[in-house]
Amino acid sequence: MKALKSVVATFILFAAMPLAAQYVPTPAEEPSPDGALTPEILESLRQSVVITPQFKAVQNALAENEINSLVTDHRKTISDDTLFTKEIKTGKITNQTQSGRCWLFGGLNAIRPDVMKKYGIDNFELSQAYSQFWDKLERANRSLELAIALKGEPSDSRKNMLLLQKPIEDGGDWNFVKFLVNRYGVVPKSVMPDTQQAGYTGQMNNLLSTVMRKGIKAVREAESTQAVKAAKLAALRDVYRVLVLCLGEPPTTFQWRYENKKKDAGGTKAKGKEMEASKKEESNITPLRTFTPQEFYRDFMGAPLDNYMSFINYPGKPENAVIRFSWNRDSSDGPDMQAVNISTEQMQKIALKSIMDDQVVWFCCNSSVQRNTKTGLWDMGVQDYSGLFGIDFTMSKEDQLRYYDGAPNHCMVLTGVDVQNGVPVKWKVENSWGDKRGRDGWWTITGSWFDANVYEILIDKKYCPPELLKAAEQEPIVMPPWDPFSN
């Protein structure tokens, strides 16, 4: 009898509970025989493919080879003479290995040429792992703060789903670099070199994502402001622990010295061998100094990062408008990524001014298309998929963004340009994929490829025309966090 009463009580309890919110599909979304692949459609598809000897040859080639090896246009490849009318000396090629830190490598690589020139250093590299550590910690804090802000929304709302899918990913933008350098400074790579986990972030990111999702769950379930703060701090402690184990703990102070090379200014009256000796380069090792990372940044860096402006090419959005991308930041208190939307023709003009004045240009592009990895060439038509398959694969840049077929996915540095009749026809690129890809790590992008696949550049304000500086003062058009340009 007691058991029966218990069952009845349980039934009444569940009957009284409100039903969970359900998704209600429209009639057109429901299963329907009207849209089935009928025998007639299948027969039509079979008839559309005619097996000719040429078709069979392509089929056989595809059975034994990678697609990209069959579509590379040899004539396009050999037409790149790898010569540039203007080149800027930079350091050795860097390697982000298997990590999504291109934005960070590109940003730090854009800083170093001024340092090398100013102090007479042959090669210089800043620690990416140092900035990576703070990026991950700041990013964890940002995601937890977003989770707190979204506590009132269902866990499967569009915003929460986006947050839970990517709570602490690798990717970033220029505003991330600027924020990290301004807040935490920088250190030479020798002070905090890459660990295995710094370069191969997959396993570390999986663990950090689990820590973050548990932290977000705890934040959402906390019932008081104090409990929310405690849950957030507990998650941050776990993140910090993982980062210290995987990347090492960032130094608060460090000692460093460097070797510069300069020509002896003396001995002008010497003759013969004495004069030749006076012209030889002398190696000078500086005294060992103690720095904080912030002091090192102030003492060694070139132009302040606040002098730079971001420009994007986002077809379909108003030109010369300021566009801001929500959530595109790695901190809770730093700014979202924001830029002025201009044409690629304008981009190339101001990039040319910068390069000709010995200032490299950080940029972001879709690096996955129209490339020959062996020779380091990005050029429209260098991969002819349409010729191989007999299908038109082209889409406009605007449609690629709108339909998720193309978007910025890799950041690098322009270090040279080839100008013919006053027009830049190709650009020299410093990549961060190591020296085994491209031409010992260096690449070329043509003007046509620039137009089709470059989405963002960073330029010192002194190279920007007044009308663009004025345009930057406008109130921004704000994009949602799932906008394809920055997502």
Buried (B, 14 or more C-beta within 10 A) or exposed (E): EEEEEEEEEEEEEEEEEEEEEEEEEEEEEEEEEEEEEEEEEEEEEEEEEEEEEEEEEBEEEEEEEEEEEBBBBEEBBEEBEBEBBBBBEBBEBBBBBEBBBBBBBBBBBBBBBBBBBEBBBEEBBBBBBBBBBBBBBBBBBBBBBBBBEBBEEEBEEEBBEBBBEBBBBBBBBBBBBBBBBBBBBBBBBEBBBBBEBBBBBEEBBEBBBEBBBBBBBBBBEBEEEEEBEBBBEBBBEBBBEBBEEBBBEBBEEBEBEBEBEEEEEEEEEEEEEEEEEBEEEEEEEEEEEEBBBBEBBEEBBBEEBEEBBBBBBBBEBEEBBBBBBBBBBBBBEBEBBBBBBBBBEBBBBBBBBBBBEEBBBBBBBBBEBBBBBEBBBBBBBBBBBEEBEEEEEEEEBEEBBBEEBBBBBBBBBBBBBBBEEEEBBBBBBBBBBBBEBBBEBBBBBBBBBBBBBBBBBBBBEEBBEEEBEEBBEEEBBEBEBEBBBBB
